[in-house]
Amino acid sequence: MDFGFTDDQRDIQRTARDLLSERAKPERVREHAESGRSDSELWRELCELGWPGIAVSEEYGGQGLGRIELSILCEELGRSLAPVPFLASVLAATVIEHSASEAARERWLPGIASGETLGALGVAVDGTAELVVGGAEAQVIVLVEDDGTGRVLAAEEAEVEKIASIDPTRTAARVSAGDGGEALDGDVAAGVDRALVAVSSELVGVCDRALEMTVAYVKERKQFGVPVGAYQAVSHRCAQMLLETEKARSTAAFAAWTADADPERLAEAAAMAKAAASDAGREVTASAIQAHGGIGFTWEADVHWLYKRAQLDAVLLGGAGSQRARLAGILADRVRASAAA
């Protein structure tokens, strides 16, 4: 049995990595992050390639591919930290397609798939989401509540207040729904689970890039004529970074597969993936800064952008603790059902 990517999926990964290595170099990411704006030129190029609609059904103007293909793009964008509204829009599209009415899907999905419409997704409490990534520039915002309900709103139907977050490569907002918008009438949990897979995959890319940068640095940096990577404490830390990264990668890949092939297991897989990826994002990027030594704490070093992205993604749609609690509930329900049978 082959657990790797298909040839087409490898082509997507290779094309994405080659493109982003040229179009989203660290100096370009820094330029846009420090100015607080998205890279509109790169976003237009990604839209021309059909990236925003890669997992949107063809009937709504998308490419109709699966969650694995979407996860590949999320991972590569996480590696590059490209300052584009991709993740926020695909999260909104995911929940709209799986949870909204047919009228809402026809209204919003074609625009999101083409990139002409920007979307955002937030978790709300009593109608207010304190942090919505991409919310400041979105035309459509989806808010979901812990009780499994939610609403899809045009931006003008909500109260949107732009706020600063730890990650300046993307905009953020505080959003209050009020009485506006349209209630989600489908399986909101299934839509959110698919969104969790996308966030987890982006965190895998962040970890992978942090590990790559760290290994390259400790091979080059010398103390007393010896590369610092040769010291046991440093090599052990890099090994632990690899372990955390691969754990996040394997759980995210399994969750992406279940979304397309075995949706009955998606809730469990998505919770595992987000818990593992949230932990890995924080641990790996923190270790990367420490392994870079004194330079790792400076503004001029690029590694801190990865740390900031990981901190935000780690709590997006629920952190590791909430995902483990949810997973425990899923398993407890399964045990009770088995005992009752």
TIRONU-493159 format. One line per 4 residues: number of its first residue (from 1); their letters; for each residue y, x, z of C-alpha. Coordinates in steps of 0.2 Angstrom, whole numbers, always signed. Each point is the difference from the previous one (the first is absolute). Layout:
BEGIN
NUM) A) Y,X,Z  ...
//
This chain:
BEGIN
1) MDFG) +0,+0,+0  +17,+7,-5  +13,-3,+14  +14,+9,-10
5) FTDD) +13,-7,-12  -4,-6,-18  +7,+10,-15  +14,-13,-2
9) QRDI) +4,+2,+19  +1,+19,-1  +11,-2,-15  +12,-11,+10
13) QRTA) +0,+13,+14  +3,+15,-11  +14,-9,-10  +8,-5,+16
17) RDLL) -1,+17,+8  +7,+9,-15  +14,-12,-2  +5,+0,+18
21) SERA) -1,+18,+2  +13,+2,-14  +11,-16,+4  +0,+0,+19
25) KPER) +1,+18,+5  +6,+3,+18  +18,+4,-5  +1,-16,-9
29) VREH) -7,-10,+15  +12,+9,+12  +15,-4,-12  -4,-19,+0
33) AESG) -5,+0,+19  +16,+8,+5  +10,-12,-10  -9,-15,+6
37) RSDS) -5,-7,-18  -15,-3,-10  -4,+11,-15  +4,-13,-13
41) ELWR) -4,+11,-15  -18,+3,+6  -2,-18,+5  +4,-5,-18
45) ELCE) -13,+13,-7  -13,-7,+12  +4,-18,-5  -2,+5,-19
49) LGWP) -17,+6,+5  -5,-16,+8  -3,+7,+17  +8,-14,+11
53) GIAV) -12,-13,-8  -16,+11,+0  -9,-12,+11  +9,-16,-5
57) SEEY) -10,-12,-10  +3,+0,-19  +4,-18,+0  +16,+4,+10
61) GGQG) +4,+15,-10  -9,+14,+9  -14,+12,-6  -13,-9,+10
65) LGRI) -8,+15,+7  -8,+2,+17  +5,+6,+18  -8,+17,-3
69) ELSI) +12,+3,-15  +15,-6,+11  -6,+11,+14  +0,+15,-12
73) LCEE) +18,-3,-4  +5,-3,+18  -9,+17,+5  +9,+10,-13
77) LGRS) +17,-8,+4  -3,+4,+18  -4,+18,-4  +17,+2,-10
81) LAPV) +10,-11,+12  +8,-7,-16  +16,-10,+5  -4,-16,-9
85) PFLA) -4,-18,+6  -18,+0,-6  -9,-3,+16  +12,-14,+6
89) SVLA) -2,-9,-16  -19,+1,-2  -2,-6,+18  +10,-15,-4
93) ATVI) -9,-3,-16  -17,+1,+9  +4,-13,+13  +9,-12,-13
97) EHSA) -15,+1,-12  -13,-3,+14  +9,-12,+11  +15,-9,-9
101) SEAA) +0,-16,-10  -2,+1,-19  +18,-4,-2  +5,+15,+11
105) RERW) -12,+11,-10  +7,-5,-16  +18,+2,+6  -2,+17,+8
109) LPGI) -15,+10,-7  +5,+3,-18  +17,+8,+6  -8,+11,+13
113) ASGE) -14,+5,-12  +13,+6,-12  +11,+8,+13  +15,-11,-4
117) TLGA) -2,-9,+17  -2,+10,+16  -10,-7,+14  -3,+4,+19
121) LGVA) -12,-5,+13  +3,-1,+19  -8,-6,+16  +10,-13,+9
125) VDGT) +1,-7,+17  +7,-18,+1  +7,+3,-18  +8,+17,+3
129) AELV) -6,+16,-6  +8,+15,+8  -5,+13,-13  -3,-5,-18
133) VGGA) -3,+16,-11  +9,-3,-17  +8,-16,+7  +18,+6,-3
137) EAQV) -2,+0,-19  -14,-13,-2  +3,-16,-10  -15,-9,+8
141) IVLV) -6,+3,+18  -16,-6,+7  -1,-2,+19  -17,-2,+9
145) EDDG) -3,-5,+18  -14,+5,+12  -7,-18,+0  -4,+1,-19
149) TGRV) +15,-9,-7  +13,+7,-11  +15,-4,-12  +5,+7,-16
153) LAAE) +19,+0,-2  +13,+5,-13  +12,+13,+8  +14,-12,+0
157) EAEV) -10,-13,+10  -2,+13,+14  +12,+9,+12  -2,+18,-5
161) EKIA) +8,+14,+10  -2,+18,-7  -5,+12,+14  -5,+19,+1
165) SIDP) -17,+5,+3  -9,+17,+4  -4,+1,-19  +16,+2,-11
169) TRTA) -10,+1,-16  -2,-19,+0  +12,-14,+5  -3,-12,+15
173) ARVS) +7,-16,+7  -1,-13,+14  -5,-17,-8  +1,-17,+8
177) AGDG) -7,-14,-10  +8,-15,+8  -6,-16,-9  +1,+7,-17
181) GEAL) -14,+4,-12  -17,-7,-4  -15,+0,+12  -15,+11,-5
185) DGDV) -14,-13,-2  -15,+12,-4  -10,+13,+9  +14,+10,+8
189) AAGV) -12,+12,+9  -9,+5,-16  +17,+4,-8  +6,+10,+15
193) DRAL) -17,+10,+1  +2,+5,-18  +18,+6,+4  -7,+10,+15
197) VAVS) -11,+9,-13  +15,+5,-10  +9,+7,+15  -15,+9,+6
201) SELV) -2,+8,-17  +18,+6,+0  -3,+8,+17  -15,+9,-7
205) GVCD) +11,+8,-13  +13,+5,+13  -14,+9,+10  -7,+8,-15
209) RALE) +17,+8,-5  +4,+5,+18  -17,+9,+1  +3,+8,-17
213) MTVA) +17,+7,+5  -6,+6,+17  -15,+9,-7  +11,+9,-13
217) YVKE) +13,+5,+13  -12,+7,+13  -9,+10,-14  +17,+8,-5
221) RKQF) +9,+1,+17  -5,+16,+9  +2,+6,+18  -4,+19,+4
225) GVPV) -5,+2,-18  -14,-14,+1  +2,-18,-7  +2,-12,+14
229) GAYQ) -14,-11,-8  -12,+14,+5  +3,-4,+19  -13,-12,+7
233) AVSH) +12,-12,+8  +9,-2,-17  -16,-2,-10  -7,-12,+12
237) RCAQ) +15,-11,-1  -1,+0,-19  -18,-5,+1  +4,-14,+11
241) MLLE) +14,-6,-12  -13,+0,-14  -12,-10,+11  +13,-13,+4
245) TEKA) +5,-1,-19  -17,-2,-6  -4,-13,+13  +15,-10,-6
249) RSTA) -4,+2,-18  -18,-6,+2  +5,-15,+10  +14,-5,-12
253) AFAA) -12,+2,-15  -13,-11,+8  +13,-13,+3  +7,+1,-18
257) WTAD) -18,-3,-6  -4,-15,+11  +16,-8,-5  -7,-1,-18
261) ADPE) -19,+0,+3  -3,-7,+17  +15,-10,+7  -10,-7,+14
265) RLAE) +0,+17,+8  +19,+3,-4  +7,-5,+17  -11,+13,+9
269) AAAM) +2,+13,-13  +19,-2,-1  +2,+1,+19  -10,+16,+0
273) AKAA) +9,+8,-14  +18,-3,+8  -6,+6,+17  -7,+16,-7
277) ASDA) +15,+3,-12  +13,-4,+13  -8,+13,+12  -2,+12,-14
281) GREV) +18,-1,-6  +7,+3,+17  -12,+14,+5  +0,+9,-17
285) TASA) +19,+1,-3  +3,+5,+18  -12,+14,-2  +8,+5,-16
289) IQAH) +17,+2,+8  -8,+10,+14  -10,+11,-11  +16,+4,-10
293) GGIG) +7,+7,+16  +19,+1,+3  +4,-4,-18  -10,-16,+1
297) FTWE) +14,-8,+11  +14,+4,-11  +9,-12,-12  -3,+12,-15
301) ADVH) -19,-1,+2  -8,-14,-11  -14,-3,+12  +11,-12,+11
305) WLYK) +1,-13,-14  -19,-2,+1  +1,-2,+19  +13,-13,-2
309) RAQL) -9,-10,-13  -16,+1,+11  +9,-7,+15  +6,-15,-9
313) DAVL) -16,-4,-9  -10,+2,+16  +8,-15,+7  +2,-10,-16
317) LGGA) -9,-17,+1  -8,+6,+17  -4,+16,+7  -16,+8,+5
321) GSQR) -1,-8,+17  +2,-18,-7  -12,+3,-14  -14,+6,+12
325) ARLA) +3,-15,+11  -2,-11,-16  -16,+10,-4  -7,-3,+17
329) GILA) +4,-19,-2  -9,+0,-17  -15,+8,+8  -1,-11,+15
333) DRVR) +1,-15,-11  -15,+7,-10  -10,+3,+16  +3,-17,+6
337) ASAA) -5,-8,-16  -16,+10,-1  -4,-5,+18  +3,-18,-4
341) A) -11,+0,-15
//
